[in-house]
Each structure stands twice: as structure tokens, then as C-alpha cells.
Amino acid sequence: DVLGKEAKGRRSIQMEKVTMLIWQFRDDPAVVQFMAQFVAKYTGSRDVFDGIEFYLPQLAHMIIHLEVSWDDAILERFALIVAQHSLHFALQLNWILQGAIEDYQPESASGEANPGYHPLFYSRCVKLLGNI
């Protein structure tokens, strides 16, 4: 049950379960899209943001590293929707993406070739950071 127990007259979202379902079915865009839309319906609730912020590192990892050929950037759009509603989420995602850009950029700060350079991950991070 992804919906949790009632708290103060409303149900809360079990973000741990949502995150696990998204990870478990990460190769199925239909399931990921359904879960993202499901949580997006509840973005007005502070409880949802608390849960999303707690799992932000996992969500960011999935956005950056999922190597599936989907026609749609479902998780990216979901993260951008949440960032529009929560400045705290947007700032944390910004910091995670900046760190990932440093990890995957073509050159290190000293101008030498970066052995960890990954063009796909780098471009995903730059694109998402630009959209935040």
C-alpha cells in the first residue's frame, strides 16, 4: 500500500515504497510514469515533500544513471515539477547535479582529461541543471 495511514485527516504517501517501486520497475516506462503521476497529484502536501526530499539522492541517481531508451524523460519532468513547488528540493537537487557534473565533466579543474568522464551522464546533468 503506497498510501500510508491517515495523519490529521489526510493520507500520506509512503515515499520509501514509491522509490522502491520506481527502482524495481525502472526498465518499464509505463510503471515509472504512473508512479510519477501518482505522486505529482499529492505535491501540495508537505508530507509528500518531506518524503521526496529524504529520497532525493536516490531519485537523482535514477535520473542521471538510468540507461534506458525511453521516448520521454518521466523522472526528469517529475523532479522539475517538485522543484517548482519546493525551493528546498530545488536547491538540494542543484547541489547534487553540480557534484555529478564535476564527476562526469570532460576535464578536471586543472585542465587534464577526466578519467571519469561520461558524456551521457554529463549531458543529462547539465540539461537538468539548466532546467531547474
Salt bridges, closest charged atoms under 4 A:
ASP1 OD2 - ARG11 NH2 3.41
ASP47 OD2 - ARG10 NH2 3.48
ASP50 OD1 - ARG46 NH2 2.87
GLU53 OE1 - ARG46 NH2 3.78
GLU53 OE1 - HIS88 ND1 2.92
ASP72 OD1 - ARG77 NH1 2.46
GLU76 OE1 - LYS127 NZ 3.31
